[in-house]
Amino acid sequence: MTDAANAAQIAYWNAATGDTWAELQERLDHQLKTLGEQGIRTLAPQAGERILDVGCGAGQTSLQLAEAVGPTGMVTGVDISQPLLAVARTRAAGQAGIQFLEADAQTFDFEPASYDAIYSRFGVMFFADPTAAFANLRKALKPEGRLTFVCWRAPADNLFMALPMIAARTVLPETASTAPDPEAPGPFGFANPDRVRRILDGAGFRDVQITPYDEAIGAGDLEQSLSTSLRVGPLGGILRDNPDHQDQILAAVRAALETYVTPEGMRVPAGVWIVTARP
């Protein structure tokens, strides 16, 4: 699939990153599950509804939504990543009321006014033109429909992602030298609630509500969390670029993570926005 609007993201999620997320699906789903469930509770899906799950990834949220709408409803999961959609389709094999679509939600020609609700768990922060994307999604909603999505707040509110880098900088201070564009497509692209509101207003949504939600999350035990940090996020690249400091960096990251070990596994602070709106 090619689409000029989001070509970089399509390439990114269909290369090594998509393969890695597909391989680590069970661990990452465990880490993100409760945050997504808070969004689903806010959405309050009803039996018989048609729901579009944007950026559905490996399908966990689509499966949960399908259970909520029951056999008379329908959930369509949409994503740009072939590796993740392959996992999603395998997980949903034989289940009625759920389907998956490989498409770019920013430009795909959805049937107008065909969905009761649109939902997303961390799938809407990657659009090249988010206002255009949400305008396109709004057209797919019924006039009385609703939108709910979960997105990350700032890195400072999400130690489970920021902590490995903070620890690495105690060994390599120069890793702090470059800061990403806060509005570039990426996990923290919607960290600023004022920007989120501007985007949704510009796309024609109304009744926008942006609510903070905090919870401690984890991807298994200490060693599982450490190995996940090495494969998902920038830490792995830093280790590859600094082979002479690998042992020091790993020791620093392990020591930082140890602070958050509990009898139930790792529990590191995470902070999200639960965003709702009407078309």
Backbone bond lengths (Angstrom), bond angles and torsions (degrees), N, CA, C in turn:
res aa  C-N    CA-C-N  psi(-1)  N-CA   C-N-CA  omega(-1)  CA-C   N-CA-C  phi
1 M - - - 1.475 - - 1.520 108.98 -
2 T 1.322 116.00 133.68 1.462 119.92 175.76 1.521 109.06 -125.52
3 D 1.304 116.60 143.73 1.462 122.20 178.30 1.511 106.38 -155.97
4 A 1.347 116.01 116.63 1.453 119.80 -174.48 1.520 112.23 -61.91
5 A 1.345 117.76 -30.54 1.460 120.56 -174.80 1.523 112.09 -60.31
6 N 1.306 117.45 -40.56 1.468 121.46 -176.72 1.526 110.79 -130.87
7 A 1.324 116.32 39.14 1.462 120.75 -174.93 1.521 112.06 -58.36
8 A 1.338 117.31 -39.65 1.468 119.77 -177.94 1.520 111.04 -64.57
9 Q 1.335 116.66 -43.78 1.459 119.55 179.78 1.528 111.56 -68.43
10 I 1.319 117.27 -37.61 1.461 120.41 178.02 1.516 110.03 -61.80
11 A 1.332 116.80 -44.59 1.466 120.15 178.14 1.525 110.75 -63.52
12 Y 1.326 116.36 -42.18 1.467 121.75 -177.05 1.528 111.54 -61.79
13 W 1.338 116.65 -46.06 1.469 120.41 -174.84 1.525 113.38 -84.56
14 N 1.337 117.09 -2.16 1.460 120.22 174.73 1.523 112.28 -110.62
15 A 1.330 116.22 7.52 1.465 120.89 176.38 1.526 108.94 -109.09
16 A 1.317 117.29 -141.78 1.463 121.23 -173.57 1.518 112.75 -60.31
17 T 1.340 117.10 -35.41 1.464 119.03 -178.25 1.525 111.09 -62.57
18 G 1.323 117.23 -46.35 1.460 120.09 178.11 1.510 112.23 -61.54
19 D 1.332 117.05 -41.52 1.461 120.72 178.25 1.524 111.04 -63.19
20 T 1.336 116.95 -41.03 1.458 120.59 -179.34 1.528 110.95 -65.46
21 W 1.326 116.91 -46.14 1.462 120.06 179.24 1.525 111.15 -63.14
22 A 1.339 117.06 -37.03 1.461 120.02 177.38 1.525 110.77 -65.10
23 E 1.323 116.49 -41.31 1.466 120.63 179.95 1.524 111.29 -65.83
24 L 1.346 116.46 -38.39 1.460 121.61 -176.97 1.532 112.25 -95.53
25 Q 1.334 116.83 17.17 1.463 121.58 -173.48 1.522 113.32 -51.03
26 E 1.313 117.51 -47.80 1.466 120.06 -175.73 1.532 110.99 -62.75
27 R 1.321 116.71 -43.47 1.463 120.52 -178.87 1.531 111.53 -68.42
28 L 1.324 116.81 -42.84 1.464 120.02 -179.20 1.523 111.40 -69.76
29 D 1.327 117.72 -37.72 1.461 120.24 176.08 1.525 111.09 -61.93
30 H 1.322 116.01 -39.96 1.463 119.90 177.67 1.531 110.15 -61.02
31 Q 1.313 115.99 -39.26 1.462 120.83 -178.06 1.528 111.96 -68.80
32 L 1.319 117.37 -38.60 1.464 121.43 -171.97 1.527 113.79 -98.14
33 K 1.320 117.48 -8.93 1.465 121.45 -169.76 1.521 113.37 -55.12
34 T 1.330 117.59 -50.93 1.468 119.23 -173.29 1.524 111.99 -68.16
35 L 1.325 117.46 -31.12 1.468 119.92 176.83 1.522 110.30 -67.08
36 G 1.325 116.23 -42.28 1.460 119.58 176.74 1.515 112.25 -65.23
37 E 1.329 116.68 -37.07 1.457 119.98 179.75 1.522 111.94 -65.10
38 Q 1.337 117.16 -33.04 1.462 119.17 175.22 1.528 110.30 -62.91
39 G 1.325 116.05 -39.66 1.458 119.80 176.13 1.521 112.38 -65.31
40 I 1.320 117.50 -39.98 1.465 120.82 178.97 1.523 110.64 -65.95
41 R 1.330 117.46 -39.51 1.467 119.52 176.21 1.527 110.81 -61.29
42 T 1.328 115.68 -38.89 1.463 119.22 178.11 1.528 111.09 -66.57
43 L 1.309 117.46 -41.60 1.462 122.02 177.66 1.529 111.57 -62.72
44 A 1.344 116.46 -38.10 1.470 122.84 -179.20 1.527 112.04 55.87
45 P 1.343 117.47 61.43 1.468 119.45 179.47 1.528 111.14 -61.87
46 Q 1.342 115.33 145.61 1.454 121.77 -176.74 1.531 110.39 -116.47
47 A 1.316 115.56 153.35 1.461 120.68 178.08 1.522 110.12 -55.48
48 G 1.328 115.25 135.61 1.450 121.47 176.47 1.517 115.17 87.35
49 E 1.323 118.73 -4.12 1.462 120.24 -177.92 1.529 111.79 -77.38
50 R 1.339 114.26 155.87 1.459 122.23 170.98 1.524 107.24 -103.93
51 I 1.336 116.80 123.40 1.461 121.87 -174.38 1.526 109.26 -127.64
52 L 1.331 115.37 137.26 1.462 122.71 175.17 1.527 108.22 -103.40
53 D 1.334 116.28 123.55 1.464 122.77 -179.43 1.527 107.90 -105.13
54 V 1.339 116.59 105.29 1.460 122.40 -172.38 1.528 110.34 -88.27
55 G 1.341 115.92 129.51 1.456 119.91 -176.15 1.512 110.01 67.43
56 C 1.315 116.32 48.51 1.473 121.54 -171.84 1.515 113.45 -69.79
57 G 1.332 118.35 -16.88 1.452 121.07 178.32 1.514 112.51 58.33
58 A 1.315 116.29 -129.85 1.464 121.99 -176.36 1.518 113.18 -82.88
59 G 1.330 117.90 7.30 1.448 120.73 166.12 1.514 118.43 95.40
60 Q 1.338 118.81 1.70 1.457 118.54 -176.87 1.526 112.24 -58.90
61 T 1.339 117.20 -47.90 1.461 119.53 -177.28 1.525 111.24 -69.58
62 S 1.321 117.85 -35.06 1.466 119.94 177.44 1.526 110.43 -62.12
63 L 1.312 117.43 -40.87 1.459 121.26 178.16 1.526 110.93 -64.84
64 Q 1.327 117.16 -40.55 1.457 120.25 178.42 1.525 111.13 -66.07
65 L 1.324 116.82 -41.41 1.459 120.63 177.81 1.528 111.24 -65.32
66 A 1.330 117.33 -39.76 1.459 120.92 179.01 1.521 111.00 -62.56
67 E 1.309 116.68 -37.93 1.467 119.59 176.65 1.522 110.64 -63.83
68 A 1.335 116.46 -37.49 1.464 120.47 -177.61 1.527 111.97 -71.18
69 V 1.337 118.13 -38.99 1.470 119.49 -177.27 1.522 112.08 -83.10
70 G 1.335 117.20 -16.16 1.446 121.06 173.98 1.512 114.44 73.43
71 P 1.336 116.55 -174.72 1.470 121.21 -173.30 1.520 114.32 -67.27
72 T 1.326 117.62 -18.07 1.469 119.90 178.76 1.522 112.72 -91.26
73 G 1.329 117.20 -5.39 1.454 121.57 179.02 1.512 112.20 -101.10
74 M 1.333 115.80 -179.30 1.459 121.24 178.28 1.520 109.61 -148.79
75 V 1.321 116.55 132.04 1.459 122.78 175.41 1.523 108.49 -115.95
76 T 1.326 115.67 129.86 1.461 121.91 175.08 1.517 108.10 -112.92
77 G 1.323 116.76 115.68 1.456 121.46 174.51 1.517 109.50 -92.33
78 V 1.324 116.95 129.49 1.461 121.26 -179.38 1.521 109.66 -121.41
79 D 1.319 116.72 136.05 1.461 121.75 -179.81 1.518 108.38 -157.08
80 I 1.345 115.87 162.29 1.461 121.37 178.73 1.528 112.44 -99.00
81 S 1.349 117.45 -6.06 1.466 121.29 -171.97 1.527 111.23 -97.98
82 Q 1.314 116.63 111.50 1.458 120.25 176.74 1.527 112.60 -61.01
83 P 1.347 120.19 -43.66 1.470 118.60 179.49 1.525 113.46 -60.60
84 L 1.327 117.82 -40.45 1.456 120.27 -179.73 1.524 111.21 -72.33
85 L 1.325 117.73 -38.43 1.464 120.08 177.90 1.524 111.26 -65.42
86 A 1.323 117.43 -33.19 1.468 119.56 176.67 1.525 110.50 -61.77
87 V 1.338 116.91 -40.99 1.466 120.33 176.53 1.521 110.28 -65.13
88 A 1.332 116.78 -44.37 1.466 121.18 -178.74 1.524 111.15 -59.62
89 R 1.315 117.00 -44.71 1.465 119.90 -178.47 1.523 111.53 -66.65
90 T 1.314 117.15 -35.48 1.462 119.99 176.60 1.519 110.59 -65.25
91 R 1.315 116.64 -42.99 1.467 120.78 -178.64 1.526 111.82 -65.65
92 A 1.324 116.57 -32.37 1.472 120.76 -175.74 1.523 113.08 -96.72
93 A 1.321 117.56 5.28 1.461 120.73 -175.69 1.529 111.01 -55.38
94 G 1.320 115.43 129.16 1.460 120.66 177.56 1.515 115.06 82.90
95 Q 1.328 118.24 -3.61 1.460 120.65 -179.07 1.520 109.72 -93.03
96 A 1.309 115.90 129.34 1.458 120.67 178.69 1.523 110.24 -78.15
97 G 1.324 116.09 157.10 1.459 120.96 173.17 1.509 114.82 79.48
98 I 1.339 118.02 20.30 1.460 120.47 178.81 1.517 109.04 -148.22
99 Q 1.324 115.95 137.99 1.455 121.17 177.61 1.523 108.61 -146.06
100 F 1.330 115.67 159.34 1.459 120.41 -177.91 1.523 109.66 -127.33
101 L 1.325 114.25 141.82 1.454 122.30 -174.02 1.518 109.20 -128.81
102 E 1.336 116.65 124.52 1.462 120.54 173.40 1.523 107.99 -86.42
103 A 1.314 115.95 106.46 1.462 119.84 -175.99 1.514 109.47 -164.17
104 D 1.340 114.99 160.36 1.459 122.74 174.74 1.525 107.31 -93.68
105 A 1.321 117.04 113.12 1.468 120.97 -176.09 1.523 112.32 -64.56
106 Q 1.330 118.21 -17.60 1.464 120.07 178.67 1.531 111.78 -69.36
107 T 1.324 116.75 -31.55 1.465 119.89 -171.58 1.520 114.40 -125.41
108 F 1.317 118.56 -11.05 1.467 120.62 -175.44 1.530 110.53 -63.14
109 D 1.320 115.48 141.96 1.463 121.76 -178.15 1.537 109.42 -86.41
110 F 1.345 116.31 79.81 1.457 120.33 176.98 1.527 109.78 -69.16
111 E 1.323 115.64 152.11 1.458 119.66 174.05 1.522 109.12 -63.23
112 P 1.322 118.24 126.37 1.468 119.88 -177.34 1.530 112.27 -61.51
113 A 1.341 114.19 143.10 1.471 122.31 174.24 1.522 112.17 49.83
114 S 1.328 116.08 44.61 1.468 119.64 -174.36 1.522 114.21 -109.72
115 Y 1.340 118.24 -8.31 1.465 120.52 -176.36 1.523 110.77 -119.21
116 D 1.323 114.52 140.05 1.465 120.66 174.26 1.522 111.27 -74.91
117 A 1.331 116.68 -30.24 1.461 120.33 -175.90 1.516 110.10 -154.99
118 I 1.329 115.13 152.06 1.460 123.15 171.46 1.521 107.46 -121.61
119 Y 1.331 115.10 134.76 1.460 121.86 -177.63 1.525 108.35 -131.96
120 S 1.339 115.71 152.20 1.462 119.90 171.59 1.522 110.59 -155.50
121 R 1.303 115.09 137.21 1.468 122.06 170.57 1.524 107.80 -111.23
122 F 1.326 115.98 99.98 1.466 123.00 176.57 1.529 112.69 60.06
123 G 1.334 117.24 34.45 1.451 119.78 -178.76 1.513 115.20 -117.50
124 V 1.343 118.08 5.43 1.469 119.27 -173.08 1.530 113.18 -116.40
125 M 1.317 118.36 7.86 1.467 120.58 -174.91 1.533 112.79 -95.33
126 F 1.329 117.26 7.77 1.461 120.75 -169.84 1.524 113.87 -113.58
127 F 1.325 117.60 5.25 1.457 120.61 -178.37 1.527 111.37 -72.74
128 A 1.333 115.88 139.86 1.466 120.34 174.64 1.522 110.77 -65.86
129 D 1.323 116.40 -36.37 1.460 122.25 178.38 1.526 107.54 -129.89
130 P 1.329 118.22 85.97 1.465 119.72 -173.64 1.526 113.60 -63.83
131 T 1.337 118.22 -32.91 1.462 118.80 178.41 1.522 110.53 -64.18
132 A 1.323 117.26 -43.95 1.464 120.81 176.77 1.523 110.89 -63.30
133 A 1.322 116.76 -38.94 1.466 120.43 -179.83 1.520 111.26 -63.15
134 F 1.334 116.72 -46.64 1.462 119.07 -178.74 1.526 111.28 -71.43
135 A 1.309 117.85 -30.55 1.466 119.45 174.10 1.524 110.16 -63.90
136 N 1.323 116.75 -40.09 1.459 120.79 177.52 1.528 110.65 -65.15
137 L 1.327 116.76 -42.11 1.462 120.23 179.16 1.529 111.33 -67.06
138 R 1.318 116.53 -37.54 1.473 119.62 -179.49 1.524 110.80 -59.34
139 K 1.325 117.15 -37.84 1.460 120.53 179.72 1.522 111.72 -63.16
140 A 1.341 116.32 -26.45 1.468 119.98 -179.69 1.524 112.68 -78.82
141 L 1.328 117.69 -13.40 1.467 121.61 -178.60 1.523 110.88 -85.61
142 K 1.328 114.74 144.79 1.460 119.77 169.73 1.533 108.93 -65.28
143 P 1.329 118.13 155.73 1.468 120.01 -177.98 1.526 113.74 -55.41
144 E 1.324 117.16 -31.08 1.466 120.83 179.49 1.530 111.75 -98.08
145 G 1.330 116.84 13.54 1.461 120.95 -175.78 1.521 112.88 -74.44
146 R 1.325 115.47 -174.89 1.458 120.48 -177.14 1.530 110.11 -151.14
147 L 1.316 114.02 154.97 1.469 123.49 179.85 1.518 108.88 -121.21
148 T 1.329 116.55 134.25 1.465 121.87 171.74 1.520 108.44 -139.92
149 F 1.332 116.79 129.55 1.459 118.57 172.90 1.525 110.83 -142.93
150 V 1.335 114.07 157.68 1.460 123.39 178.94 1.522 107.45 -112.60
151 C 1.330 117.39 129.47 1.463 121.09 178.31 1.526 109.39 -139.76
152 W 1.314 116.03 156.85 1.468 121.42 -177.57 1.515 111.47 -72.25
153 R 1.327 115.55 142.44 1.459 121.12 165.66 1.536 108.18 -81.58
154 A 1.314 117.22 -162.03 1.466 121.47 -173.35 1.531 111.60 -67.84
155 P 1.343 117.68 157.04 1.468 120.12 177.42 1.523 113.01 -53.95
156 A 1.330 117.85 -34.89 1.469 120.17 -179.34 1.520 111.87 -62.82
157 D 1.329 117.47 -22.89 1.462 122.04 178.07 1.517 112.40 -90.70
158 N 1.324 116.83 -1.53 1.463 121.58 -174.40 1.523 110.71 -131.19
159 L 1.315 114.28 73.30 1.460 119.60 -176.75 1.521 112.64 -62.98
160 F 1.323 118.23 -26.49 1.461 118.45 -178.65 1.524 110.79 -62.90
161 M 1.355 117.25 -26.39 1.461 120.41 174.30 1.518 112.01 -95.09
162 A 1.332 117.20 -37.04 1.464 120.93 -173.91 1.523 113.20 -81.19
163 L 1.331 117.63 -29.43 1.458 120.74 -171.82 1.536 113.84 -59.04
164 P 1.341 119.81 -44.37 1.472 118.12 178.57 1.522 112.96 -57.92
165 M 1.344 117.12 -38.39 1.455 119.52 179.55 1.528 111.23 -71.79
166 I 1.317 116.91 -38.35 1.469 120.13 177.41 1.518 109.59 -60.04
167 A 1.337 115.89 -43.38 1.463 119.76 179.67 1.524 111.43 -66.56
168 A 1.333 117.21 -40.76 1.468 120.35 179.76 1.516 111.14 -61.74
169 R 1.329 117.16 -33.27 1.457 120.38 -178.25 1.521 112.42 -70.91
170 T 1.317 118.52 -18.01 1.466 119.57 174.07 1.523 110.66 -69.65
171 V 1.334 115.87 -22.56 1.467 120.79 177.53 1.520 110.20 -97.76
172 L 1.333 116.74 -38.94 1.461 122.44 -177.16 1.524 108.90 -127.10
173 P 1.321 118.53 81.82 1.474 120.66 -177.49 1.518 113.34 -56.96
174 E 1.317 118.24 -26.29 1.460 119.93 -176.52 1.524 112.40 -68.05
175 T 1.336 118.22 -14.28 1.467 119.75 178.83 1.521 111.57 -65.84
176 A 1.326 117.94 -13.66 1.468 121.04 179.89 1.523 112.27 -89.20
177 S 1.322 119.02 6.69 1.457 121.33 -168.78 1.525 113.98 -73.94
178 T 1.340 118.88 -28.22 1.451 120.36 -176.90 1.522 110.24 -116.96
179 A 1.322 115.80 133.38 1.460 121.23 178.06 1.523 108.41 -111.61
180 P 1.339 117.97 133.75 1.462 119.98 -179.68 1.518 111.03 -70.16
181 D 1.313 115.37 158.15 1.459 121.55 173.72 1.530 107.93 -63.68
182 P 1.333 119.18 119.90 1.466 120.30 -176.01 1.511 114.09 -65.11
183 E 1.340 118.31 -15.60 1.455 120.88 -179.85 1.526 112.27 -107.31
184 A 1.328 117.50 5.75 1.464 120.63 177.23 1.525 109.61 -72.04
185 P 1.343 117.02 150.71 1.459 118.49 174.96 1.528 110.90 -55.50
186 G 1.308 116.51 130.92 1.457 121.18 -177.29 1.507 110.94 162.69
187 P 1.325 117.76 176.52 1.464 119.94 -173.47 1.518 114.75 -58.52
188 F 1.350 118.05 -31.87 1.461 120.40 -177.05 1.532 112.94 -103.62
189 G 1.329 116.70 17.51 1.447 120.58 -177.90 1.525 114.26 -65.20
190 F 1.349 117.07 -20.22 1.465 121.34 179.19 1.529 111.42 -111.94
191 A 1.323 117.00 23.25 1.465 120.03 -178.37 1.523 112.16 -65.70
192 N 1.335 117.38 -30.82 1.455 122.68 -179.26 1.530 109.53 -85.92
193 P 1.328 118.82 111.27 1.470 119.51 -176.78 1.519 113.20 -64.98
194 D 1.332 117.79 -28.83 1.462 119.96 177.42 1.535 110.30 -64.19
195 R 1.329 116.19 -38.76 1.468 119.18 177.38 1.529 110.50 -66.03
196 V 1.323 116.81 -42.44 1.468 120.22 178.83 1.525 110.18 -58.18
197 R 1.328 115.81 -44.75 1.459 119.85 -179.29 1.544 110.82 -64.00
198 R 1.333 117.01 -41.87 1.471 120.19 178.42 1.529 111.00 -61.02
199 I 1.325 116.29 -41.88 1.463 120.75 -179.51 1.524 110.63 -63.12
200 L 1.311 116.88 -48.18 1.466 120.03 -177.45 1.522 111.34 -69.03
201 D 1.328 116.85 -39.63 1.467 119.54 174.95 1.529 110.25 -59.75
202 G 1.334 116.25 -45.31 1.452 120.85 -178.95 1.517 112.96 -65.21
203 A 1.337 116.47 -26.14 1.466 120.95 179.25 1.522 112.62 -86.45
204 G 1.335 116.99 -2.56 1.450 120.40 176.60 1.507 115.70 95.54
205 F 1.337 117.82 10.03 1.458 120.00 177.59 1.528 109.74 -81.33
206 R 1.321 115.55 158.87 1.464 122.45 178.34 1.525 109.19 -133.24
207 D 1.321 114.96 173.33 1.482 121.21 178.61 1.526 111.65 52.58
208 V 1.336 117.15 42.00 1.465 121.20 -178.47 1.525 109.90 -72.42
209 Q 1.324 115.46 127.39 1.460 122.25 176.36 1.528 108.73 -125.43
210 I 1.336 117.00 130.99 1.467 122.12 -177.98 1.521 107.57 -126.24
211 T 1.334 115.88 110.75 1.462 121.92 -171.18 1.525 110.33 -118.73
212 P 1.338 118.77 129.10 1.466 119.69 177.17 1.530 111.55 -74.28
213 Y 1.312 114.57 146.48 1.471 120.66 175.63 1.519 107.62 -142.05
214 D 1.327 116.61 132.44 1.464 122.63 -177.96 1.521 110.25 -122.81
215 E 1.324 115.30 140.91 1.464 120.31 176.78 1.521 108.47 -160.96
216 A 1.318 116.57 146.20 1.456 121.09 174.18 1.526 108.71 -84.92
217 I 1.334 116.29 130.44 1.457 121.05 -176.19 1.525 109.34 -129.25
218 G 1.328 116.91 169.49 1.457 120.32 178.43 1.505 112.22 -162.50
219 A 1.341 115.67 160.59 1.464 122.32 179.94 1.520 109.38 -114.98
220 G 1.338 116.15 56.68 1.450 119.45 179.29 1.512 112.67 96.24
221 D 1.325 116.20 -150.80 1.459 120.86 -178.54 1.528 110.04 -86.11
222 L 1.336 116.31 -173.16 1.461 120.77 -176.02 1.518 111.84 -59.27
223 E 1.324 117.47 -48.77 1.459 119.84 -176.36 1.525 111.51 -67.74
224 Q 1.329 117.49 -36.72 1.457 119.95 176.61 1.530 111.15 -65.52
225 S 1.325 115.59 -40.43 1.463 119.28 178.94 1.518 110.81 -65.59
226 L 1.318 116.99 -40.60 1.456 120.75 178.31 1.524 110.99 -63.15
227 S 1.329 116.92 -45.89 1.467 119.38 -178.90 1.523 111.46 -66.51
228 T 1.350 117.22 -33.96 1.460 120.33 176.27 1.523 110.39 -65.00
229 S 1.325 116.83 -41.93 1.469 120.97 178.60 1.527 111.61 -60.16
230 L 1.314 116.72 -32.21 1.460 120.67 -179.21 1.528 111.87 -72.61
231 R 1.335 116.67 -25.13 1.455 119.73 -173.85 1.527 113.63 -107.80
232 V 1.329 117.90 -21.45 1.458 122.04 -179.88 1.524 107.60 -121.04
233 G 1.314 116.47 111.40 1.457 120.08 -177.38 1.510 111.84 114.27
234 P 1.338 117.25 -179.66 1.473 121.81 -171.64 1.522 115.25 -79.61
235 L 1.342 118.22 -10.95 1.462 119.59 -174.01 1.524 112.33 -61.29
236 G 1.334 116.70 -40.47 1.462 119.20 -179.65 1.517 112.29 -59.05
237 G 1.334 116.41 -40.92 1.458 119.89 178.29 1.510 112.57 -64.14
238 I 1.323 117.01 -38.49 1.467 120.84 178.69 1.524 110.23 -64.28
239 L 1.334 117.47 -41.07 1.464 120.17 178.10 1.523 111.26 -63.37
240 R 1.340 116.04 -41.16 1.469 118.96 179.41 1.522 111.46 -65.36
241 D 1.346 116.53 -33.89 1.463 120.69 -178.55 1.525 112.57 -80.72
242 N 1.339 116.61 -14.22 1.471 120.32 -176.44 1.529 109.97 -132.60
243 P 1.338 117.66 62.52 1.469 120.26 -175.44 1.524 113.70 -60.18
244 D 1.333 117.27 -27.86 1.468 119.46 -178.82 1.524 112.51 -73.61
245 H 1.337 117.44 -13.48 1.462 120.95 -177.59 1.529 112.82 -114.38
246 Q 1.321 117.46 10.70 1.454 119.96 -174.45 1.519 112.74 -58.06
247 D 1.326 116.78 -46.67 1.462 119.18 -177.21 1.525 111.26 -62.66
248 Q 1.339 117.00 -40.93 1.470 120.65 179.55 1.530 111.32 -66.11
249 I 1.337 115.45 -41.63 1.465 119.08 -179.18 1.525 110.47 -65.65
250 L 1.318 116.79 -46.68 1.463 120.06 -179.89 1.520 111.65 -61.50
251 A 1.323 117.00 -38.81 1.469 120.11 178.27 1.522 110.82 -64.93
252 A 1.324 116.57 -40.13 1.466 120.26 179.96 1.519 111.26 -67.01
253 V 1.336 116.97 -42.06 1.471 120.47 179.69 1.519 110.16 -67.05
254 R 1.333 117.17 -43.12 1.470 119.84 179.01 1.524 110.63 -60.84
255 A 1.314 117.40 -42.64 1.469 120.86 179.87 1.526 111.12 -63.80
256 A 1.335 116.63 -39.30 1.469 119.97 179.18 1.526 110.99 -66.66
257 L 1.325 117.42 -41.42 1.461 121.00 -179.30 1.526 111.80 -69.88
258 E 1.316 117.01 -32.64 1.471 120.49 -177.83 1.522 112.25 -56.39
259 T 1.320 116.93 -27.52 1.465 121.62 179.62 1.525 111.21 -59.96
260 Y 1.319 116.84 -25.48 1.467 121.25 -172.48 1.533 113.06 -109.33
261 V 1.323 117.00 17.06 1.459 120.64 175.48 1.525 109.50 -76.54
262 T 1.327 116.74 131.54 1.464 122.77 176.60 1.527 108.52 -126.46
263 P 1.324 118.35 170.72 1.471 119.51 176.26 1.529 112.94 -59.60
264 E 1.334 117.68 -22.18 1.468 121.52 179.06 1.535 112.26 -94.37
265 G 1.325 117.85 6.66 1.453 121.28 -177.61 1.516 111.00 108.90
266 M 1.331 116.38 -165.82 1.457 120.60 179.09 1.518 110.59 -68.99
267 R 1.335 115.76 137.52 1.457 121.51 174.48 1.526 107.36 -139.70
268 V 1.332 115.68 100.65 1.462 122.32 -174.47 1.527 108.43 -115.06
269 P 1.352 118.46 139.41 1.465 120.29 -176.32 1.531 113.41 -58.52
270 A 1.334 114.71 137.89 1.462 122.95 174.15 1.517 108.48 -135.68
271 G 1.335 116.27 146.26 1.455 121.21 -179.93 1.517 111.01 -136.15
272 V 1.331 116.37 129.90 1.460 121.04 -177.11 1.522 110.22 -130.91
273 W 1.321 115.23 166.75 1.463 122.60 165.82 1.518 108.29 -102.79
274 I 1.314 116.88 134.80 1.463 122.72 167.24 1.527 105.76 -101.20
275 V 1.319 115.97 112.84 1.456 121.99 -173.38 1.525 109.69 -109.46
276 T 1.328 116.77 131.21 1.459 121.47 176.42 1.529 109.12 -129.07
277 A 1.333 115.50 152.10 1.464 120.71 178.89 1.515 109.16 -162.57
278 R 1.342 114.46 167.21 1.463 122.89 177.70 1.521 109.27 -122.61
279 P 1.335 117.80 149.23 1.473 119.59 178.96 1.520 112.03 -74.63
